[in-house]
């Protein structure tokens, strides 16, 4: 089917509605930060990771996502993770 994917939709609507834009490359980062074990291919984990963000952060998930992306290096050092 032609059109845009879930990640693109979330980035477009980022300032309008709560969302947590996750793509395949970022799954590893977020799983490590949230302590979620990766048991499958990254693309298959995306729905679970988005559900986790929605449950844990609710209407604030945009802000949590933005904070993590913009402070990834410091968070990585704080948690002792190699991201």
PyMOL Python script that loads the backbone (N, CA, C, O; Angstrom):
from pymol import cmd

cmd.read_pdbstr("""\
ATOM      1  N   UNK A   1       0.841  -1.183   0.000  1.00  0.00           N
ATOM      2  CA  UNK A   1       0.000   0.000   0.000  1.00  0.00           C
ATOM      3  C   UNK A   1       0.886   1.245   0.000  1.00  0.00           C
ATOM      4  O   UNK A   1       1.873   1.314   0.733  1.00  0.00           O
ATOM      5  N   UNK A   2       0.535   2.199  -0.805  1.00  0.00           N
ATOM      6  CA  UNK A   2       1.292   3.441  -0.923  1.00  0.00           C
ATOM      7  C   UNK A   2       0.924   4.385   0.210  1.00  0.00           C
ATOM      8  O   UNK A   2      -0.187   4.337   0.738  1.00  0.00           O
ATOM      9  N   UNK A   3       1.860   5.236   0.576  1.00  0.00           N
ATOM     10  CA  UNK A   3       1.595   6.227   1.620  1.00  0.00           C
ATOM     11  C   UNK A   3       2.781   6.331   2.557  1.00  0.00           C
ATOM     12  O   UNK A   3       3.897   5.934   2.225  1.00  0.00           O
ATOM     13  N   UNK A   4       2.517   6.871   3.729  1.00  0.00           N
ATOM     14  CA  UNK A   4       3.592   7.015   4.698  1.00  0.00           C
ATOM     15  C   UNK A   4       3.457   5.951   5.781  1.00  0.00           C
ATOM     16  O   UNK A   4       2.376   5.404   5.999  1.00  0.00           O
ATOM     17  N   UNK A   5       4.553   5.668   6.447  1.00  0.00           N
ATOM     18  CA  UNK A   5       4.546   4.662   7.499  1.00  0.00           C
ATOM     19  C   UNK A   5       4.229   5.264   8.860  1.00  0.00           C
ATOM     20  O   UNK A   5       4.024   6.469   8.999  1.00  0.00           O
ATOM     21  N   UNK A   6       4.197   4.404   9.839  1.00  0.00           N
ATOM     22  CA  UNK A   6       3.868   4.788  11.215  1.00  0.00           C
ATOM     23  C   UNK A   6       4.849   5.821  11.777  1.00  0.00           C
ATOM     24  O   UNK A   6       4.437   6.797  12.405  1.00  0.00           O
ATOM     25  N   UNK A   7       6.151   5.602  11.547  1.00  0.00           N
ATOM     26  CA  UNK A   7       7.155   6.541  12.055  1.00  0.00           C
ATOM     27  C   UNK A   7       6.957   7.928  11.454  1.00  0.00           C
ATOM     28  O   UNK A   7       6.987   8.924  12.176  1.00  0.00           O
ATOM     29  N   UNK A   8       6.759   8.002  10.151  1.00  0.00           N
ATOM     30  CA  UNK A   8       6.553   9.303   9.491  1.00  0.00           C
ATOM     31  C   UNK A   8       5.294   9.975  10.001  1.00  0.00           C
ATOM     32  O   UNK A   8       5.284  11.184  10.234  1.00  0.00           O
ATOM     33  N   UNK A   9       4.238   9.209  10.174  1.00  0.00           N
ATOM     34  CA  UNK A   9       2.987   9.760  10.710  1.00  0.00           C
ATOM     35  C   UNK A   9       3.218  10.359  12.092  1.00  0.00           C
ATOM     36  O   UNK A   9       2.753  11.461  12.382  1.00  0.00           O
ATOM     37  N   UNK A  10       3.934   9.632  12.941  1.00  0.00           N
ATOM     38  CA  UNK A  10       4.197  10.127  14.289  1.00  0.00           C
ATOM     39  C   UNK A  10       5.048  11.393  14.288  1.00  0.00           C
ATOM     40  O   UNK A  10       4.817  12.293  15.096  1.00  0.00           O
ATOM     41  N   UNK A  11       6.022  11.472  13.397  1.00  0.00           N
ATOM     42  CA  UNK A  11       6.843  12.679  13.361  1.00  0.00           C
ATOM     43  C   UNK A  11       6.053  13.883  12.853  1.00  0.00           C
ATOM     44  O   UNK A  11       6.300  15.010  13.281  1.00  0.00           O
ATOM     45  N   UNK A  12       5.112  13.654  11.950  1.00  0.00           N
ATOM     46  CA  UNK A  12       4.269  14.741  11.446  1.00  0.00           C
ATOM     47  C   UNK A  12       3.318  15.228  12.530  1.00  0.00           C
ATOM     48  O   UNK A  12       3.110  16.432  12.675  1.00  0.00           O
ATOM     49  N   UNK A  13       2.741  14.304  13.292  1.00  0.00           N
ATOM     50  CA  UNK A  13       1.764  14.650  14.319  1.00  0.00           C
ATOM     51  C   UNK A  13       2.389  14.917  15.687  1.00  0.00           C
ATOM     52  O   UNK A  13       1.669  15.101  16.669  1.00  0.00           O
ATOM     53  N   UNK A  14       3.709  14.940  15.760  1.00  0.00           N
ATOM     54  CA  UNK A  14       4.430  15.029  17.031  1.00  0.00           C
ATOM     55  C   UNK A  14       3.970  16.196  17.909  1.00  0.00           C
ATOM     56  O   UNK A  14       3.843  16.034  19.122  1.00  0.00           O
ATOM     57  N   UNK A  15       3.723  17.349  17.326  1.00  0.00           N
ATOM     58  CA  UNK A  15       3.315  18.523  18.105  1.00  0.00           C
ATOM     59  C   UNK A  15       1.808  18.603  18.313  1.00  0.00           C
ATOM     60  O   UNK A  15       1.331  19.503  19.004  1.00  0.00           O
ATOM     61  N   UNK A  16       1.064  17.693  17.738  1.00  0.00           N
ATOM     62  CA  UNK A  16      -0.396  17.767  17.789  1.00  0.00           C
ATOM     63  C   UNK A  16      -0.995  16.761  18.768  1.00  0.00           C
ATOM     64  O   UNK A  16      -1.957  17.077  19.468  1.00  0.00           O
ATOM     65  N   UNK A  17      -0.437  15.559  18.822  1.00  0.00           N
ATOM     66  CA  UNK A  17      -0.996  14.520  19.684  1.00  0.00           C
ATOM     67  C   UNK A  17       0.135  13.728  20.340  1.00  0.00           C
ATOM     68  O   UNK A  17       1.243  13.669  19.805  1.00  0.00           O
ATOM     69  N   UNK A  18      -0.139  13.120  21.492  1.00  0.00           N
ATOM     70  CA  UNK A  18       0.894  12.303  22.135  1.00  0.00           C
ATOM     71  C   UNK A  18       1.296  11.125  21.243  1.00  0.00           C
ATOM     72  O   UNK A  18       0.442  10.391  20.745  1.00  0.00           O
ATOM     73  N   UNK A  19       2.592  10.956  21.052  1.00  0.00           N
ATOM     74  CA  UNK A  19       3.099   9.838  20.265  1.00  0.00           C
ATOM     75  C   UNK A  19       4.555   9.597  20.637  1.00  0.00           C
ATOM     76  O   UNK A  19       5.174  10.427  21.303  1.00  0.00           O
ATOM     77  N   UNK A  20       5.088   8.497  20.221  1.00  0.00           N
ATOM     78  CA  UNK A  20       6.468   8.110  20.500  1.00  0.00           C
ATOM     79  C   UNK A  20       7.041   7.530  19.215  1.00  0.00           C
ATOM     80  O   UNK A  20       6.974   6.319  19.002  1.00  0.00           O
ATOM     81  N   UNK A  21       7.609   8.386  18.346  1.00  0.00           N
ATOM     82  CA  UNK A  21       8.098   7.919  17.037  1.00  0.00           C
ATOM     83  C   UNK A  21       9.283   6.955  17.164  1.00  0.00           C
ATOM     84  O   UNK A  21      10.380   7.357  17.551  1.00  0.00           O
ATOM     85  N   UNK A  22       9.057   5.719  16.844  1.00  0.00           N
ATOM     86  CA  UNK A  22      10.104   4.698  16.915  1.00  0.00           C
ATOM     87  C   UNK A  22      10.306   4.109  15.527  1.00  0.00           C
ATOM     88  O   UNK A  22       9.349   3.759  14.835  1.00  0.00           O
ATOM     89  N   UNK A  23      11.563   4.008  15.138  1.00  0.00           N
ATOM     90  CA  UNK A  23      11.872   3.297  13.902  1.00  0.00           C
ATOM     91  C   UNK A  23      12.843   2.163  14.246  1.00  0.00           C
ATOM     92  O   UNK A  23      13.290   2.048  15.387  1.00  0.00           O
ATOM     93  N   UNK A  24      13.157   1.349  13.279  1.00  0.00           N
ATOM     94  CA  UNK A  24      13.941   0.136  13.540  1.00  0.00           C
ATOM     95  C   UNK A  24      15.316   0.439  14.142  1.00  0.00           C
ATOM     96  O   UNK A  24      15.782  -0.316  14.996  1.00  0.00           O
ATOM     97  N   UNK A  25      15.973   1.514  13.725  1.00  0.00           N
ATOM     98  CA  UNK A  25      17.311   1.791  14.248  1.00  0.00           C
ATOM     99  C   UNK A  25      17.275   2.230  15.697  1.00  0.00           C
ATOM    100  O   UNK A  25      18.245   1.994  16.418  1.00  0.00           O
ATOM    101  N   UNK A  26      16.196   2.862  16.161  1.00  0.00           N
ATOM    102  CA  UNK A  26      16.142   3.385  17.533  1.00  0.00           C
ATOM    103  C   UNK A  26      15.626   2.369  18.556  1.00  0.00           C
ATOM    104  O   UNK A  26      15.675   2.632  19.757  1.00  0.00           O
ATOM    105  N   UNK A  27      15.140   1.235  18.108  1.00  0.00           N
ATOM    106  CA  UNK A  27      14.613   0.216  19.022  1.00  0.00           C
ATOM    107  C   UNK A  27      15.664  -0.181  20.057  1.00  0.00           C
ATOM    108  O   UNK A  27      15.351  -0.261  21.245  1.00  0.00           O
ATOM    109  N   UNK A  28      16.883  -0.427  19.636  1.00  0.00           N
ATOM    110  CA  UNK A  28      17.942  -0.851  20.558  1.00  0.00           C
ATOM    111  C   UNK A  28      18.181   0.182  21.649  1.00  0.00           C
ATOM    112  O   UNK A  28      18.322  -0.173  22.819  1.00  0.00           O
ATOM    113  N   UNK A  29      18.228   1.458  21.276  1.00  0.00           N
ATOM    114  CA  UNK A  29      18.462   2.527  22.258  1.00  0.00           C
ATOM    115  C   UNK A  29      17.368   2.564  23.314  1.00  0.00           C
ATOM    116  O   UNK A  29      17.646   2.570  24.514  1.00  0.00           O
ATOM    117  N   UNK A  30      16.128   2.588  22.859  1.00  0.00           N
ATOM    118  CA  UNK A  30      15.017   2.709  23.800  1.00  0.00           C
ATOM    119  C   UNK A  30      14.858   1.451  24.647  1.00  0.00           C
ATOM    120  O   UNK A  30      14.544   1.545  25.834  1.00  0.00           O
ATOM    121  N   UNK A  31      15.068   0.285  24.064  1.00  0.00           N
ATOM    122  CA  UNK A  31      14.974  -0.947  24.842  1.00  0.00           C
ATOM    123  C   UNK A  31      16.034  -0.968  25.950  1.00  0.00           C
ATOM    124  O   UNK A  31      15.748  -1.362  27.081  1.00  0.00           O
ATOM    125  N   UNK A  32      17.242  -0.548  25.623  1.00  0.00           N
ATOM    126  CA  UNK A  32      18.294  -0.499  26.643  1.00  0.00           C
ATOM    127  C   UNK A  32      17.939   0.497  27.743  1.00  0.00           C
ATOM    128  O   UNK A  32      18.086   0.183  28.924  1.00  0.00           O
ATOM    129  N   UNK A  33      17.484   1.669  27.382  1.00  0.00           N
ATOM    130  CA  UNK A  33      17.131   2.685  28.377  1.00  0.00           C
ATOM    131  C   UNK A  33      15.960   2.266  29.258  1.00  0.00           C
ATOM    132  O   UNK A  33      15.942   2.575  30.450  1.00  0.00           O
ATOM    133  N   UNK A  34      14.993   1.571  28.692  1.00  0.00           N
ATOM    134  CA  UNK A  34      13.797   1.178  29.434  1.00  0.00           C
ATOM    135  C   UNK A  34      13.919  -0.210  30.061  1.00  0.00           C
ATOM    136  O   UNK A  34      12.994  -0.661  30.736  1.00  0.00           O
ATOM    137  N   UNK A  35      15.047  -0.894  29.847  1.00  0.00           N
ATOM    138  CA  UNK A  35      15.244  -2.212  30.426  1.00  0.00           C
ATOM    139  C   UNK A  35      14.366  -3.285  29.806  1.00  0.00           C
ATOM    140  O   UNK A  35      13.930  -4.214  30.487  1.00  0.00           O
ATOM    141  N   UNK A  36      14.110  -3.155  28.518  1.00  0.00           N
ATOM    142  CA  UNK A  36      13.275  -4.122  27.802  1.00  0.00           C
ATOM    143  C   UNK A  36      14.184  -5.066  27.015  1.00  0.00           C
ATOM    144  O   UNK A  36      15.029  -4.627  26.234  1.00  0.00           O
ATOM    145  N   UNK A  37      13.999  -6.353  27.230  1.00  0.00           N
ATOM    146  CA  UNK A  37      14.811  -7.353  26.542  1.00  0.00           C
ATOM    147  C   UNK A  37      14.386  -7.468  25.084  1.00  0.00           C
ATOM    148  O   UNK A  37      13.196  -7.494  24.769  1.00  0.00           O
ATOM    149  N   UNK A  38      15.371  -7.535  24.206  1.00  0.00           N
ATOM    150  CA  UNK A  38      15.103  -7.671  22.775  1.00  0.00           C
ATOM    151  C   UNK A  38      15.118  -9.157  22.433  1.00  0.00           C
ATOM    152  O   UNK A  38      16.165  -9.804  22.454  1.00  0.00           O
ATOM    153  N   UNK A  39      13.939  -9.684  22.118  1.00  0.00           N
ATOM    154  CA  UNK A  39      13.819 -11.117  21.824  1.00  0.00           C
ATOM    155  C   UNK A  39      13.465 -11.376  20.360  1.00  0.00           C
ATOM    156  O   UNK A  39      13.329 -12.527  19.944  1.00  0.00           O
ATOM    157  N   UNK A  40      13.320 -10.314  19.590  1.00  0.00           N
ATOM    158  CA  UNK A  40      12.868 -10.467  18.212  1.00  0.00           C
ATOM    159  C   UNK A  40      13.554  -9.417  17.346  1.00  0.00           C
ATOM    160  O   UNK A  40      14.362  -8.630  17.838  1.00  0.00           O
ATOM    161  N   UNK A  41      13.232  -9.407  16.067  1.00  0.00           N
ATOM    162  CA  UNK A  41      13.760  -8.397  15.160  1.00  0.00           C
ATOM    163  C   UNK A  41      13.236  -7.021  15.570  1.00  0.00           C
ATOM    164  O   UNK A  41      12.098  -6.909  16.025  1.00  0.00           O
ATOM    165  N   UNK A  42      14.043  -5.979  15.418  1.00  0.00           N
ATOM    166  CA  UNK A  42      13.642  -4.635  15.853  1.00  0.00           C
ATOM    167  C   UNK A  42      12.269  -4.178  15.348  1.00  0.00           C
ATOM    168  O   UNK A  42      11.500  -3.595  16.112  1.00  0.00           O
ATOM    169  N   UNK A  43      11.957  -4.426  14.098  1.00  0.00           N
ATOM    170  CA  UNK A  43      10.658  -3.980  13.558  1.00  0.00           C
ATOM    171  C   UNK A  43       9.470  -4.615  14.290  1.00  0.00           C
ATOM    172  O   UNK A  43       8.412  -3.999  14.418  1.00  0.00           O
ATOM    173  N   UNK A  44       9.651  -5.835  14.763  1.00  0.00           N
ATOM    174  CA  UNK A  44       8.561  -6.518  15.464  1.00  0.00           C
ATOM    175  C   UNK A  44       8.384  -6.001  16.894  1.00  0.00           C
ATOM    176  O   UNK A  44       7.326  -6.199  17.492  1.00  0.00           O
ATOM    177  N   UNK A  45       9.393  -5.351  17.441  1.00  0.00           N
ATOM    178  CA  UNK A  45       9.354  -4.843  18.809  1.00  0.00           C
ATOM    179  C   UNK A  45       8.705  -3.454  18.876  1.00  0.00           C
ATOM    180  O   UNK A  45       8.242  -3.039  19.938  1.00  0.00           O
ATOM    181  N   UNK A  46       8.672  -2.748  17.764  1.00  0.00           N
ATOM    182  CA  UNK A  46       8.156  -1.380  17.742  1.00  0.00           C
ATOM    183  C   UNK A  46       6.772  -1.245  18.396  1.00  0.00           C
ATOM    184  O   UNK A  46       6.602  -0.357  19.232  1.00  0.00           O
ATOM    185  N   UNK A  47       5.778  -2.075  18.060  1.00  0.00           N
ATOM    186  CA  UNK A  47       4.464  -1.913  18.702  1.00  0.00           C
ATOM    187  C   UNK A  47       4.511  -2.064  20.226  1.00  0.00           C
ATOM    188  O   UNK A  47       3.816  -1.341  20.939  1.00  0.00           O
ATOM    189  N   UNK A  48       5.324  -2.996  20.726  1.00  0.00           N
ATOM    190  CA  UNK A  48       5.452  -3.184  22.166  1.00  0.00           C
ATOM    191  C   UNK A  48       6.108  -1.975  22.832  1.00  0.00           C
ATOM    192  O   UNK A  48       5.700  -1.555  23.915  1.00  0.00           O
ATOM    193  N   UNK A  49       7.111  -1.429  22.183  1.00  0.00           N
ATOM    194  CA  UNK A  49       7.814  -0.269  22.714  1.00  0.00           C
ATOM    195  C   UNK A  49       6.906   0.961  22.735  1.00  0.00           C
ATOM    196  O   UNK A  49       6.932   1.738  23.690  1.00  0.00           O
ATOM    197  N   UNK A  50       6.113   1.135  21.691  1.00  0.00           N
ATOM    198  CA  UNK A  50       5.163   2.245  21.637  1.00  0.00           C
ATOM    199  C   UNK A  50       4.084   2.086  22.712  1.00  0.00           C
ATOM    200  O   UNK A  50       3.680   3.070  23.332  1.00  0.00           O
ATOM    201  N   UNK A  51       3.619   0.857  22.936  1.00  0.00           N
ATOM    202  CA  UNK A  51       2.619   0.598  23.980  1.00  0.00           C
ATOM    203  C   UNK A  51       3.207   0.883  25.361  1.00  0.00           C
ATOM    204  O   UNK A  51       2.525   1.430  26.227  1.00  0.00           O
ATOM    205  N   UNK A  52       4.464   0.514  25.564  1.00  0.00           N
ATOM    206  CA  UNK A  52       5.147   0.790  26.828  1.00  0.00           C
ATOM    207  C   UNK A  52       5.207   2.296  27.078  1.00  0.00           C
ATOM    208  O   UNK A  52       4.890   2.762  28.172  1.00  0.00           O
ATOM    209  N   UNK A  53       5.619   3.056  26.054  1.00  0.00           N
ATOM    210  CA  UNK A  53       5.721   4.514  26.182  1.00  0.00           C
ATOM    211  C   UNK A  53       4.359   5.132  26.485  1.00  0.00           C
ATOM    212  O   UNK A  53       4.251   6.041  27.308  1.00  0.00           O
ATOM    213  N   UNK A  54       3.335   4.641  25.823  1.00  0.00           N
ATOM    214  CA  UNK A  54       1.983   5.173  26.050  1.00  0.00           C
ATOM    215  C   UNK A  54       1.529   4.895  27.482  1.00  0.00           C
ATOM    216  O   UNK A  54       0.959   5.766  28.140  1.00  0.00           O
ATOM    217  N   UNK A  55       1.785   3.682  27.956  1.00  0.00           N
ATOM    218  CA  UNK A  55       1.374   3.308  29.309  1.00  0.00           C
ATOM    219  C   UNK A  55       2.162   4.081  30.365  1.00  0.00           C
ATOM    220  O   UNK A  55       1.584   4.582  31.330  1.00  0.00           O
ATOM    221  N   UNK A  56       3.472   4.178  30.186  1.00  0.00           N
ATOM    222  CA  UNK A  56       4.332   4.797  31.185  1.00  0.00           C
ATOM    223  C   UNK A  56       4.298   6.326  31.177  1.00  0.00           C
ATOM    224  O   UNK A  56       4.390   6.952  32.233  1.00  0.00           O
ATOM    225  N   UNK A  57       4.166   6.925  29.997  1.00  0.00           N
ATOM    226  CA  UNK A  57       4.307   8.373  29.886  1.00  0.00           C
ATOM    227  C   UNK A  57       3.038   9.094  29.456  1.00  0.00           C
ATOM    228  O   UNK A  57       2.952  10.317  29.567  1.00  0.00           O
ATOM    229  N   UNK A  58       2.047   8.346  28.965  1.00  0.00           N
ATOM    230  CA  UNK A  58       0.762   8.933  28.595  1.00  0.00           C
ATOM    231  C   UNK A  58       0.876  10.160  27.716  1.00  0.00           C
ATOM    232  O   UNK A  58       1.545  10.137  26.683  1.00  0.00           O
ATOM    233  N   UNK A  59       0.221  11.230  28.130  1.00  0.00           N
ATOM    234  CA  UNK A  59       0.199  12.451  27.318  1.00  0.00           C
ATOM    235  C   UNK A  59       1.560  13.148  27.265  1.00  0.00           C
ATOM    236  O   UNK A  59       1.731  14.100  26.503  1.00  0.00           O
ATOM    237  N   UNK A  60       2.519  12.696  28.052  1.00  0.00           N
ATOM    238  CA  UNK A  60       3.846  13.302  28.086  1.00  0.00           C
ATOM    239  C   UNK A  60       4.863  12.565  27.214  1.00  0.00           C
ATOM    240  O   UNK A  60       6.038  12.932  27.196  1.00  0.00           O
ATOM    241  N   UNK A  61       4.429  11.538  26.497  1.00  0.00           N
ATOM    242  CA  UNK A  61       5.388  10.733  25.739  1.00  0.00           C
ATOM    243  C   UNK A  61       6.167  11.536  24.702  1.00  0.00           C
ATOM    244  O   UNK A  61       7.320  11.210  24.419  1.00  0.00           O
ATOM    245  N   UNK A  62       5.564  12.580  24.126  1.00  0.00           N
ATOM    246  CA  UNK A  62       6.300  13.439  23.180  1.00  0.00           C
ATOM    247  C   UNK A  62       7.515  14.064  23.866  1.00  0.00           C
ATOM    248  O   UNK A  62       8.615  14.095  23.313  1.00  0.00           O
ATOM    249  N   UNK A  63       7.290  14.559  25.078  1.00  0.00           N
ATOM    250  CA  UNK A  63       8.360  15.243  25.805  1.00  0.00           C
ATOM    251  C   UNK A  63       9.451  14.272  26.244  1.00  0.00           C
ATOM    252  O   UNK A  63      10.636  14.601  26.200  1.00  0.00           O
ATOM    253  N   UNK A  64       9.051  13.088  26.664  1.00  0.00           N
ATOM    254  CA  UNK A  64      10.029  12.071  27.059  1.00  0.00           C
ATOM    255  C   UNK A  64      10.878  11.688  25.850  1.00  0.00           C
ATOM    256  O   UNK A  64      12.103  11.608  25.947  1.00  0.00           O
ATOM    257  N   UNK A  65      10.230  11.452  24.720  1.00  0.00           N
ATOM    258  CA  UNK A  65      10.958  11.113  23.490  1.00  0.00           C
ATOM    259  C   UNK A  65      11.950  12.218  23.129  1.00  0.00           C
ATOM    260  O   UNK A  65      13.120  11.951  22.854  1.00  0.00           O
ATOM    261  N   UNK A  66      11.469  13.456  23.134  1.00  0.00           N
ATOM    262  CA  UNK A  66      12.310  14.596  22.768  1.00  0.00           C
ATOM    263  C   UNK A  66      13.499  14.728  23.715  1.00  0.00           C
ATOM    264  O   UNK A  66      14.620  14.982  23.274  1.00  0.00           O
ATOM    265  N   UNK A  67      13.261  14.558  25.002  1.00  0.00           N
ATOM    266  CA  UNK A  67      14.342  14.644  25.984  1.00  0.00           C
ATOM    267  C   UNK A  67      15.388  13.567  25.732  1.00  0.00           C
ATOM    268  O   UNK A  67      16.586  13.849  25.718  1.00  0.00           O
ATOM    269  N   UNK A  68      14.936  12.335  25.535  1.00  0.00           N
ATOM    270  CA  UNK A  68      15.875  11.230  25.320  1.00  0.00           C
ATOM    271  C   UNK A  68      16.714  11.460  24.069  1.00  0.00           C
ATOM    272  O   UNK A  68      17.936  11.323  24.103  1.00  0.00           O
ATOM    273  N   UNK A  69      16.068  11.805  22.979  1.00  0.00           N
ATOM    274  CA  UNK A  69      16.788  12.005  21.726  1.00  0.00           C
ATOM    275  C   UNK A  69      17.814  13.137  21.834  1.00  0.00           C
ATOM    276  O   UNK A  69      18.910  13.036  21.283  1.00  0.00           O
ATOM    277  N   UNK A  70      17.465  14.195  22.532  1.00  0.00           N
ATOM    278  CA  UNK A  70      18.360  15.348  22.635  1.00  0.00           C
ATOM    279  C   UNK A  70      19.410  15.222  23.723  1.00  0.00           C
ATOM    280  O   UNK A  70      20.338  16.029  23.765  1.00  0.00           O
ATOM    281  N   UNK A  71      19.295  14.235  24.608  1.00  0.00           N
ATOM    282  CA  UNK A  71      20.267  14.070  25.681  1.00  0.00           C
ATOM    283  C   UNK A  71      20.765  12.627  25.760  1.00  0.00           C
ATOM    284  O   UNK A  71      21.109  12.139  26.837  1.00  0.00           O
ATOM    285  N   UNK A  72      20.800  11.961  24.631  1.00  0.00           N
ATOM    286  CA  UNK A  72      21.140  10.540  24.574  1.00  0.00           C
ATOM    287  C   UNK A  72      22.534  10.252  25.141  1.00  0.00           C
ATOM    288  O   UNK A  72      22.718   9.266  25.855  1.00  0.00           O
ATOM    289  N   UNK A  73      23.499  11.091  24.834  1.00  0.00           N
ATOM    290  CA  UNK A  73      24.859  10.848  25.308  1.00  0.00           C
ATOM    291  C   UNK A  73      24.942  10.920  26.839  1.00  0.00           C
ATOM    292  O   UNK A  73      25.565  10.065  27.469  1.00  0.00           O
ATOM    293  N   UNK A  74      24.321  11.930  27.425  1.00  0.00           N
ATOM    294  CA  UNK A  74      24.352  12.074  28.882  1.00  0.00           C
ATOM    295  C   UNK A  74      23.585  10.929  29.555  1.00  0.00           C
ATOM    296  O   UNK A  74      24.046  10.382  30.557  1.00  0.00           O
ATOM    297  N   UNK A  75      22.438  10.571  29.021  1.00  0.00           N
ATOM    298  CA  UNK A  75      21.668   9.458  29.571  1.00  0.00           C
ATOM    299  C   UNK A  75      22.455   8.155  29.477  1.00  0.00           C
ATOM    300  O   UNK A  75      22.453   7.348  30.407  1.00  0.00           O
ATOM    301  N   UNK A  76      23.118   7.963  28.360  1.00  0.00           N
ATOM    302  CA  UNK A  76      23.932   6.774  28.164  1.00  0.00           C
ATOM    303  C   UNK A  76      24.999   6.673  29.252  1.00  0.00           C
ATOM    304  O   UNK A  76      25.204   5.605  29.830  1.00  0.00           O
ATOM    305  N   UNK A  77      25.669   7.774  29.525  1.00  0.00           N
ATOM    306  CA  UNK A  77      26.706   7.801  30.559  1.00  0.00           C
ATOM    307  C   UNK A  77      26.098   7.620  31.949  1.00  0.00           C
ATOM    308  O   UNK A  77      26.654   6.897  32.776  1.00  0.00           O
ATOM    309  N   UNK A  78      24.980   8.259  32.209  1.00  0.00           N
ATOM    310  CA  UNK A  78      24.322   8.168  33.529  1.00  0.00           C
ATOM    311  C   UNK A  78      23.896   6.754  33.865  1.00  0.00           C
ATOM    312  O   UNK A  78      23.999   6.331  35.017  1.00  0.00           O
ATOM    313  N   UNK A  79      23.419   6.020  32.878  1.00  0.00           N
ATOM    314  CA  UNK A  79      22.937   4.662  33.102  1.00  0.00           C
ATOM    315  C   UNK A  79      24.001   3.611  32.820  1.00  0.00           C
ATOM    316  O   UNK A  79      23.747   2.415  32.963  1.00  0.00           O
ATOM    317  N   UNK A  80      25.193   4.052  32.419  1.00  0.00           N
ATOM    318  CA  UNK A  80      26.270   3.114  32.138  1.00  0.00           C
ATOM    319  C   UNK A  80      25.986   2.232  30.939  1.00  0.00           C
ATOM    320  O   UNK A  80      26.374   1.064  30.911  1.00  0.00           O
ATOM    321  N   UNK A  81      25.303   2.796  29.943  1.00  0.00           N
ATOM    322  CA  UNK A  81      24.947   2.048  28.742  1.00  0.00           C
ATOM    323  C   UNK A  81      25.804   2.507  27.577  1.00  0.00           C
ATOM    324  O   UNK A  81      26.197   3.671  27.498  1.00  0.00           O
ATOM    325  N   UNK A  82      26.082   1.597  26.689  1.00  0.00           N
ATOM    326  CA  UNK A  82      26.802   1.960  25.467  1.00  0.00           C
ATOM    327  C   UNK A  82      25.775   2.104  24.353  1.00  0.00           C
ATOM    328  O   UNK A  82      25.334   1.119  23.760  1.00  0.00           O
ATOM    329  N   UNK A  83      25.404   3.353  24.083  1.00  0.00           N
ATOM    330  CA  UNK A  83      24.386   3.617  23.068  1.00  0.00           C
ATOM    331  C   UNK A  83      24.995   4.248  21.852  1.00  0.00           C
ATOM    332  O   UNK A  83      24.287   4.543  20.889  1.00  0.00           O
TER     333      UNK A  83
END
""", "prot")
cmd.dss("prot")
cmd.show_as("cartoon", "prot")
cmd.util.cbc("prot")
cmd.orient("prot")
